Amino acid sequence: MEINNLEKFKAKMASGRMCVGTVITLSDPAVSELAGDAGMDFTWIDAEHGPHTIESVMGHIMALRGTDCAPLVRVAWNDPVILKPVLDLAPAGVIIPMVCTAEEAKRAVAACKYPPAGIRGCGVRRGMKYGATPFADYLKTSESEPMVIIQIEHIDAVRNLDEILKVPGIDSICVGPCDLSASMGLLHDSNCEEVNKVVDEICAKTKEAGLLLGTASGGPRWKARGTNWIALTSDCGSMFAQYRRILEENK
């Protein structure tokens, strides 16, 4: 819908270009507005590890309405109680972490869809523009948004990946290489060929299944893997790097 820039996000990927974004951990919505004004394609509002409240998540989503940037929200867990209030904020997509089986993937999709396709409770507010959009039109739109993004970040998920990818309603797979490497006993060893071989397998199977591929990582291998969207930095990371650069230049 136009209030979350999902069409623009999808259109860029459909054109064959990769969308670039940033992870949002700070609470001030100006951080998201700044990212949008700078030209980021999306933000990854991290409600799993970032100290966000539902109010700060709402502020970040709303801050992007006046930009071309799409807000994605990573929720804390695959739980309909956690997902429901975030979905009602009308983000462009939700990233659901640590999905390891097809059954867990089905539950994630069901939590994001209204009956009869799912179990999402109905308490529409922002998605209808507070009443400006007819309910029937909103329901039609809700069939395809927000994007349901499943995060593959454990070796158990890799073992079950073929079945996970068959679950209807998944729009994108997001690779979590750090937790994935930890589940293999190789925490944050991104240069390990054993880890990269597994990541390559996830990416290849995702593309073969016709799903969008995303991550919050870096390095030249991700483009070669056919990544559609990638968070290459974070609010804190960008500030830290810029502060260090300024200090180095002014010694």
C-alpha positions as MATLAB code, in Angstrom:
seq = 'MEINNLEKFKAKMASGRMCVGTVITLSDPAVSELAGDAGMDFTWIDAEHGPHTIESVMGHIMALRGTDCAPLVRVAWNDPVILKPVLDLAPAGVIIPMVCTAEEAKRAVAACKYPPAGIRGCGVRRGMKYGATPFADYLKTSESEPMVIIQIEHIDAVRNLDEILKVPGIDSICVGPCDLSASMGLLHDSNCEEVNKVVDEICAKTKEAGLLLGTASGGPRWKARGTNWIALTSDCGSMFAQYRRILEENK';
ca = [
       0.000    0.000    0.000;
       1.108    3.549   -0.629;
       1.554    4.390    3.056;
       4.409    1.883    3.411;
       6.112    2.114   -0.019;
       5.871   -1.642   -0.595;
       5.096   -1.122   -4.275;
       8.309    0.854   -4.755;
      10.325   -1.746   -2.864;
       8.934   -4.583   -4.978;
       9.214   -2.646   -8.232;
      12.938   -2.040   -7.804;
      13.581   -5.718   -7.151;
      11.349   -6.712  -10.066;
      13.507   -4.518  -12.315;
      16.519   -6.644  -11.412;
      18.115   -4.169   -9.036;
      19.074   -4.945   -5.447;
      17.412   -2.959   -2.658;
      19.758   -1.585   -0.010;
      18.710   -0.723    3.523;
      19.796   -0.150    7.088;
      19.008   -1.701   10.458;
      17.230    0.599   12.922;
      17.990    0.102   16.618;
      17.656    3.630   18.028;
      14.235    4.809   19.201;
      14.137    8.290   17.654;
      11.981    8.153   14.464;
      14.186   10.847   12.950;
      16.733    8.067   12.356;
      14.305    6.361    9.967;
      13.266    9.590    8.287;
      16.942   10.391    7.760;
      17.529    6.978    6.178;
      14.591    7.494    3.849;
      15.682   10.986    2.871;
      19.206    9.683    2.238;
      17.765    7.282   -0.347;
      17.658    3.942    1.458;
      15.218    1.498   -0.131;
      14.116    0.014    3.188;
      14.724   -0.027    6.899;
      14.988   -3.115    9.100;
      13.358   -1.994   12.341;
      14.855   -4.452   14.795;
      12.322   -5.237   17.515;
      14.101   -8.523   18.254;
      17.422   -7.182   19.515;
      16.818   -3.413   19.517;
      15.261   -1.774   22.613;
      12.022   -0.887   20.790;
       8.527   -0.530   22.175;
       5.425   -0.847   20.010;
       5.224    2.966   20.108;
       8.772    3.425   18.820;
       8.148    0.873   16.062;
       5.037    2.840   15.079;
       7.040    6.066   15.008;
       9.666    4.571   12.703;
       7.029    3.196   10.323;
       5.147    6.493   10.182;
       8.369    8.475    9.692;
       8.903    6.775    6.324;
       5.514    7.648    4.869;
       6.878   10.856    3.380;
       9.833    9.059    1.756;
      10.313    6.284   -0.820;
      11.653    3.908    1.838;
       9.815    0.737    2.921;
       9.699   -0.197    6.628;
      10.348   -3.846    7.490;
       9.956   -4.915   11.121;
      11.788   -7.866   12.633;
       9.637   -9.074   15.498;
      10.984  -10.694   18.631;
       9.593  -14.174   17.978;
       7.264  -16.293   15.869;
       4.241  -15.618   18.065;
       0.834  -14.322   16.890;
       0.504  -12.256   20.060;
       3.733  -10.425   19.184;
       2.969  -10.176   15.472;
      -0.602   -8.881   15.744;
       0.038   -5.303   16.977;
       2.963   -4.907   14.576;
       0.840   -6.015   11.610;
      -1.799   -3.454   12.591;
       0.806   -0.712   12.095;
       0.836   -1.568    8.350;
       4.562   -2.098    7.739;
       5.779   -3.156    4.312;
       6.924   -6.482    5.726;
       7.573   -8.472    8.873;
      10.732  -10.514    9.423;
      10.043  -13.549   11.599;
      13.170  -14.983   13.255;
      14.366  -18.510   14.020;
      11.872  -20.464   11.898;
      13.223  -24.013   11.802;
      10.407  -26.238   10.480;
       7.616  -26.152    7.934;
       5.073  -26.206   10.768;
       6.654  -23.130   12.300;
       6.591  -21.445    8.892;
       2.889  -22.283    8.512;
       2.174  -20.751   11.917;
       4.067  -17.616   10.940;
       2.073  -17.201    7.734;
      -1.222  -17.925    9.504;
      -0.492  -15.222   12.084;
      -0.130  -12.695    9.239;
      -3.329  -13.583    7.333;
      -6.981  -12.953    8.154;
      -9.408  -15.897    8.199;
     -10.039  -18.122    6.387;
      -6.405  -18.090    5.200;
      -5.018  -17.540    8.705;
      -5.755  -16.605   12.296;
      -4.955  -12.881   12.372;
      -7.308  -10.914   14.587;
      -9.082   -7.937   13.061;
      -8.474   -4.547   14.656;
      -7.763   -2.330   11.677;
      -6.648    1.245   12.165;
      -3.672    2.595   10.241;
      -3.971    0.086    7.388;
      -7.336    1.623    6.453;
      -5.922    5.136    6.782;
      -8.082    5.442    9.880;
     -11.243    4.980    7.797;
     -10.325    6.674    4.510;
      -9.890    3.288    2.783;
     -13.018    1.105    2.462;
     -12.747   -2.064    4.537;
     -13.311   -4.300    1.488;
     -10.423   -2.625   -0.338;
      -8.196   -3.015    2.699;
      -9.032   -6.717    2.992;
      -8.108   -7.255   -0.657;
      -4.775   -5.527   -0.121;
      -4.122   -7.541    3.042;
      -4.084  -10.747    0.999;
      -0.654   -9.812   -0.350;
       0.789   -7.554    2.331;
       2.634   -7.049    4.464;
       5.367   -9.261    3.075;
       5.912  -12.382    5.172;
       9.667  -12.832    5.519;
      10.959  -16.007    7.139;
      14.419  -15.904    8.688;
      16.584  -18.992    8.209;
      19.259  -18.828   10.884;
      19.747  -22.304   12.333;
      21.195  -25.512   10.932;
      17.914  -27.274   11.789;
      16.128  -24.892    9.420;
      18.601  -25.794    6.684;
      17.830  -29.478    7.188;
      14.110  -28.673    6.807;
      14.512  -26.024    4.124;
      12.956  -27.971    1.251;
       9.688  -28.323    3.184;
       9.790  -24.759    4.509;
      10.060  -23.381    0.979;
       6.884  -25.216   -0.011;
       4.751  -23.363    2.558;
       2.260  -21.066    0.767;
       2.267  -17.416    1.772;
       5.994  -16.921    2.281;
       7.194  -13.924    0.250;
      10.875  -13.890    1.101;
      13.610  -15.784    2.889;
      16.054  -13.843    5.032;
      19.386  -15.481    5.836;
      20.802  -14.924    9.321;
      24.452  -15.958    8.913;
      25.596  -15.095   12.444;
      23.107  -17.261   14.354;
      23.391  -19.887   11.627;
      27.136  -20.107   12.156;
      26.583  -20.274   15.931;
      24.246  -23.250   15.503;
      27.102  -24.940   13.635;
      29.565  -24.256   16.447;
      31.325  -21.574   14.392;
      29.934  -18.318   15.793;
      30.439  -15.346   13.469;
      33.047  -17.091   11.349;
      31.816  -15.571    8.083;
      34.966  -16.606    6.227;
      34.522  -20.273    7.087;
      33.908  -22.258    3.916;
      31.709  -24.711    5.798;
      29.365  -21.857    6.793;
      29.487  -20.288    3.340;
      28.649  -23.606    1.712;
      25.493  -23.831    3.829;
      24.579  -20.197    3.076;
      25.106  -20.858   -0.637;
      22.695  -23.795   -0.368;
      20.027  -21.657    1.319;
      20.347  -18.942   -1.306;
      20.284  -21.310   -4.265;
      17.208  -23.149   -3.013;
      15.430  -19.885   -2.210;
      15.995  -18.542   -5.717;
      14.972  -21.872   -7.241;
      11.710  -21.692   -5.267;
      10.991  -18.269   -6.768;
      11.155  -16.398   -3.450;
      12.899  -13.118   -2.755;
      16.227  -13.403   -0.944;
      17.422  -10.990    1.723;
      19.892  -10.587    4.570;
      21.561   -8.125    6.902;
      25.165   -8.860    6.078;
      27.857   -7.767    3.690;
      30.520   -8.851    1.252;
      30.707   -9.498   -2.497;
      29.363  -13.063   -2.251;
      25.859  -11.821   -1.486;
      25.421  -10.176   -4.875;
      26.656  -13.319   -6.578;
      24.075  -15.305   -4.608;
      21.295  -13.296   -6.222;
      20.329  -11.327   -3.129;
      17.292   -9.103   -3.763;
      17.494   -6.962   -0.634;
      20.276   -6.410    1.853;
      20.772   -4.273    4.974;
      24.380   -3.189    4.602;
      24.647   -1.027    7.694;
      22.855    0.062   10.863;
      22.127    3.372   12.542;
      24.727    2.800   15.264;
      27.223    1.238   12.863;
      27.019    4.154   10.451;
      27.415    6.729   13.214;
      30.348    4.872   14.764;
      32.124    4.547   11.406;
      31.601    8.214   10.595;
      32.829    9.346   14.019;
      35.947    7.192   13.635;
      36.555    8.589   10.145;
      36.281   12.177   11.404;
      38.641   11.468   14.288;
      41.191    9.825   11.973;
      41.078   12.770    9.583;
      41.575   15.280   12.386;
      44.368   13.754   14.452;
];
